Amino acid sequence: MAEARRIVATAALPYANGPIHIGHLVEYLQTDFWTRFQKMRGHECLYICADDTHGTPILVRARKEKVTPESIIEKSWEDHFRDFSDFEIKFDHFGSTNSPENKKLVEEIFQNLKDKGHIEVKKIDQLYCEHDKMFLPDRFVKGTCPKCKSADQYGDSCDKCSATYNPSDLIEPQCTLCGSKPVIKSSDHLLFQLNNFKEFLQKWVPEHTQKEISHKLNEWFNEDLRPWDISRDEPYFGFKIPGYDDKYFYVWVDAPIGYIASTQEWCLKNNRKLEDFWSHKNSEIYHFIGKDITYFHSLFWPAMLSCTRFKLPKQICVHGMLTVDGEKMSKSKGTSIFARTYLNHLDPMYLRYYYATKLTQHPDDIDLNLTDFTQRVNSDLIGKITNLGSRGAQMLTKKLDGIITEPLTDGLALIREAQARAEAIAQLYEARDFSKVITEIRSIADMANKFFDEKAPWKLLESDIEEAKSVVSTSLIIFRLLAIYLKPILPKYVENVEKLFGEKTYNWFDTIKLPLNIKLNEYTHLATRVDPEKVQKIIDETKKFYESQEKVEKTNVKKSDDNGLIDFEQFAQVDLRVVKIIEAEEIKEADKLLKLKVDLGNGITKQIIAGIKSAYTAKSLIGRYTVIVANLKPRTMKFGISEGMVLAAGAGGKELFILSPDSGAKPGDKVK
């Protein structure tokens, strides 16, 4: 047996502002498979995680619900931990970033960075919402991308062209809370000088990330690394920066430090030293993350750690994102599924098994095809693996004496072949190639089922009882081996196999010994087939939930007081813009419709199909200025896509008059 290793494995911290969904589970299950395997091999391996609790979204939600941020994060912790536990995810410690341990460590690491000259204070122009009385974080600003001119982009990066920029660079920015246009306001900010670590990171990144990730990150080194703003102005929910009354640490400072703080909390409970895990020369640290947060973990985090008493991670293990039936998770299609919705209808072992069939050591996206999910689980886990144990155990206990005996020569050779794959499967686990682990296990199951079917022990019960018992014993011994190989992926399933054989908790090296001359316990069903109707119920329940949420949102927008008045916030949700009509075309097949192309300024145009044909000719509208609703969802109509609405007044028909602004208004001006 190899010398025991000391390992800390972390999964990215789930944000406390929302429930766990099946996309999150890709990461937490992947890490669970790996850490359970390490423990089976006899290594000391801690699976560390915590709720990520700080930031503006928590503060805004608390204001809206008229509760404290602390009450929100406490409830979130309970919900998250319950979902994870019910999915058989076994953390050694699941903490919170809003802890005294984390606060102390954040202040210590910040002081290290400051003392070594890596923090600069500089005035920063920021977007400030005068209505909400707050500086707006990146995700609370939307506008048009300054690079590709795509509309409805967040304040830090563009989903269309992947450009990064400052929120103040956005064209026509809007506060996502109230819809009003923010103003530019200056504030002192603390900047971490990331470029000081450029040479170090250029060497570190390729040695500690997958080659696909390293190749992508290398693009950042073609120019100087931008300073990283690690401060936020109040109001903010987080830790105050020492020496400042109105500055808080940006959430991405204290979140990764939460890995260390949560380890420290475990150490305090278990009478251990934090240094044994985060400073010892022989300890190993692995971060499992999604590729959407690679930048923070592979550049900012190692740069920060390099200035501390803590060691850097041995590997950043990046996985891809989840698609469902080949597309992004969709609320309308019912595929943006919460963990709890899944658990309401299906056993977690099915999803654990299916994700294992998809996960590799590469950061490729994985697809949850719901039809394939049902078929593969039923065919492989139930039809091949479980069926091998089921028919062998029931024949041994009901038709024979229930005792596993040493197999005859051909059976023993088959067992030795299955045992010989133990180390190869272990190496696949170590490399996080779980899909290949499942391939190996299926191959052994196929081999054993073929042996059972060809030998047909049910036919030998009268003619050759010894060979019948040998065949059944061979099948059960191989089934037990499969259970050991599967244990990191299906822990509860294998617990029932341990009970069947009357054995203690399996470790990896139990593959060496054979369970001979033991009396099998009574067989109880290990797993049933996935019912497609239950899968459909998950989808239907998800759709129903989002439909009800949409109705509530629409109701809130439409709500008015007894006098028929609405709030400013409700009015501000409608984005009214001045436009110039630059093209107009008659739709001959329609009595009321004209197809317009309008200019919103800054090179942005929209197509609008308007029902004003009875009052205007197409030619008469070209060059006219009018007002449109610019933030309507695009509608696919018979004659094309309409991306907004022209405002008009009047009784209808010929008595219809489009609104026109006074001279001086420019395309793109917001009506307010």
Rosetta blueprint (number, residue, H / E / L):
1 M L
2 A L
3 E L
4 A L
5 R L
6 R E
7 I E
8 V E
9 A E
10 T E
11 A E
12 A L
13 L L
14 P L
15 Y E
16 A L
17 N L
18 G L
19 P L
20 I L
21 H E
22 I H
23 G H
24 H H
25 L H
26 V H
27 E H
28 Y H
29 L H
30 Q H
31 T H
32 D H
33 F H
34 W H
35 T H
36 R H
37 F H
38 Q H
39 K H
40 M H
41 R L
42 G L
43 H L
44 E E
45 C E
46 L E
47 Y E
48 I E
49 C E
50 A E
51 D E
52 D E
53 T L
54 H L
55 G L
56 T H
57 P H
58 I H
59 L H
60 V H
61 R H
62 A H
63 R H
64 K H
65 E H
66 K L
67 V L
68 T L
69 P H
70 E H
71 S H
72 I H
73 I H
74 E H
75 K H
76 S H
77 W H
78 E H
79 D H
80 H H
81 F H
82 R H
83 D H
84 F H
85 S H
86 D H
87 F L
88 E L
89 I L
90 K L
91 F L
92 D L
93 H E
94 F E
95 G E
96 S E
97 T L
98 N L
99 S L
100 P H
101 E H
102 N H
103 K H
104 K H
105 L H
106 V H
107 E H
108 E H
109 I H
110 F H
111 Q H
112 N H
113 L H
114 K H
115 D H
116 K L
117 G L
118 H L
119 I E
120 E E
121 V E
122 K E
123 K E
124 I E
125 D E
126 Q E
127 L E
128 Y E
129 C E
130 E L
131 H L
132 D L
133 K L
134 M E
135 F E
136 L L
137 P L
138 D H
139 R H
140 F H
141 V E
142 K E
143 G E
144 T E
145 C L
146 P L
147 K L
148 C L
149 K L
150 S L
151 A L
152 D L
153 Q E
154 Y E
155 G L
156 D L
157 S E
158 C L
159 D L
160 K L
161 C L
162 S L
163 A L
164 T E
165 Y L
166 N L
167 P H
168 S H
169 D H
170 L L
171 I E
172 E E
173 P E
174 Q E
175 C E
176 T L
177 L L
178 C L
179 G L
180 S L
181 K L
182 P L
183 V E
184 I E
185 K E
186 S E
187 S E
188 D E
189 H E
190 L E
191 L E
192 F E
193 Q L
194 L H
195 N H
196 N H
197 F H
198 K H
199 E H
200 F H
201 L H
202 Q H
203 K H
204 W H
205 V H
206 P H
207 E H
208 H H
209 T E
210 Q L
211 K H
212 E H
213 I H
214 S H
215 H H
216 K H
217 L H
218 N H
219 E H
220 W H
221 F H
222 N H
223 E L
224 D L
225 L L
226 R L
227 P L
228 W E
229 D E
230 I L
231 S E
232 R E
233 D E
234 E L
235 P L
236 Y L
237 F L
238 G L
239 F L
240 K E
241 I L
242 P L
243 G L
244 Y L
245 D L
246 D L
247 K E
248 Y E
249 F E
250 Y L
251 V H
252 W H
253 V H
254 D H
255 A H
256 P H
257 I H
258 G H
259 Y H
260 I H
261 A H
262 S H
263 T H
264 Q H
265 E H
266 W H
267 C H
268 L H
269 K H
270 N L
271 N L
272 R L
273 K L
274 L L
275 E H
276 D H
277 F H
278 W H
279 S L
280 H L
281 K L
282 N L
283 S E
284 E E
285 I E
286 Y E
287 H E
288 F E
289 I E
290 G E
291 K H
292 D H
293 I H
294 T H
295 Y H
296 F H
297 H H
298 S H
299 L H
300 F H
301 W H
302 P H
303 A H
304 M H
305 L H
306 S L
307 C L
308 T L
309 R L
310 F L
311 K L
312 L L
313 P L
314 K L
315 Q E
316 I E
317 C E
318 V E
319 H E
320 G L
321 M L
322 L E
323 T E
324 V E
325 D L
326 G L
327 E E
328 K L
329 M L
330 S L
331 K L
332 S L
333 K L
334 G L
335 T L
336 S L
337 I L
338 F E
339 A H
340 R H
341 T H
342 Y H
343 L H
344 N L
345 H L
346 L L
347 D L
348 P H
349 M H
350 Y H
351 L H
352 R H
353 Y H
354 Y H
355 Y H
356 A H
357 T H
358 K H
359 L L
360 T L
361 Q L
362 H L
363 P L
364 D L
365 D L
366 I E
367 D E
368 L E
369 N L
370 L H
371 T H
372 D H
373 F H
374 T H
375 Q H
376 R H
377 V H
378 N H
379 S H
380 D H
381 L H
382 I H
383 G H
384 K H
385 I H
386 T H
387 N H
388 L H
389 G H
390 S H
391 R H
392 G H
393 A H
394 Q H
395 M H
396 L H
397 T H
398 K H
399 K L
400 L L
401 D L
402 G L
403 I E
404 I L
405 T L
406 E L
407 P L
408 L L
409 T H
410 D H
411 G H
412 L H
413 A H
414 L H
415 I H
416 R H
417 E H
418 A H
419 Q H
420 A L
421 R L
422 A H
423 E H
424 A H
425 I H
426 A H
427 Q H
428 L H
429 Y H
430 E H
431 A L
432 R L
433 D L
434 F H
435 S H
436 K H
437 V H
438 I H
439 T H
440 E H
441 I H
442 R H
443 S H
444 I H
445 A H
446 D H
447 M H
448 A H
449 N H
450 K H
451 F H
452 F H
453 D H
454 E H
455 K H
456 A L
457 P H
458 W H
459 K H
460 L H
461 L H
462 E H
463 S H
464 D L
465 I H
466 E H
467 E H
468 A H
469 K H
470 S H
471 V H
472 V H
473 S H
474 T H
475 S H
476 L H
477 I H
478 I H
479 F H
480 R H
481 L H
482 L H
483 A H
484 I H
485 Y H
486 L H
487 K L
488 P L
489 I L
490 L L
491 P H
492 K H
493 Y H
494 V H
495 E H
496 N H
497 V H
498 E H
499 K H
500 L H
501 F H
502 G L
503 E L
504 K L
505 T L
506 Y L
507 N L
508 W H
509 F H
510 D H
511 T H
512 I L
513 K L
514 L L
515 P L
516 L L
517 N L
518 I L
519 K E
520 L L
521 N L
522 E L
523 Y L
524 T L
525 H L
526 L L
527 A L
528 T L
529 R L
530 V L
531 D L
532 P H
533 E H
534 K H
535 V H
536 Q H
537 K H
538 I H
539 I H
540 D H
541 E H
542 T H
543 K H
544 K H
545 F H
546 Y H
547 E H
548 S H
549 Q H
550 E H
551 K H
552 V H
553 E H
554 K H
555 T H
556 N H
557 V H
558 K H
559 K L
560 S L
561 D L
562 D L
563 N L
564 G L
565 L L
566 I L
567 D L
568 F H
569 E H
570 Q H
571 F H
572 A H
573 Q L
574 V L
575 D L
576 L E
577 R E
578 V E
579 V E
580 K E
581 I E
582 I E
583 E E
584 A E
585 E E
586 E E
587 I L
588 K L
589 E L
590 A L
591 D L
592 K L
593 L L
594 L E
595 K E
596 L E
597 K E
598 V E
599 D E
600 L L
601 G L
602 N L
603 G L
604 I L
605 T E
606 K E
607 Q E
608 I E
609 I E
610 A E
611 G L
612 I L
613 K L
614 S L
615 A L
616 Y L
617 T L
618 A H
619 K H
620 S H
621 L H
622 I L
623 G L
624 R L
625 Y E
626 T E
627 V E
628 I E
629 V E
630 A L
631 N L
632 L L
633 K L
634 P L
635 R E
636 T E
637 M E
638 K L
639 F L
640 G E
641 I E
642 S E
643 E L
644 G L
645 M E
646 V E
647 L L
648 A E
649 A E
650 G E
651 A E
652 G E
653 G L
654 K L
655 E E
656 L E
657 F E
658 I E
659 L L
660 S L
661 P L
662 D L
663 S L
664 G L
665 A L
666 K L
667 P L
668 G L
669 D L
670 K E
671 V L
672 K L
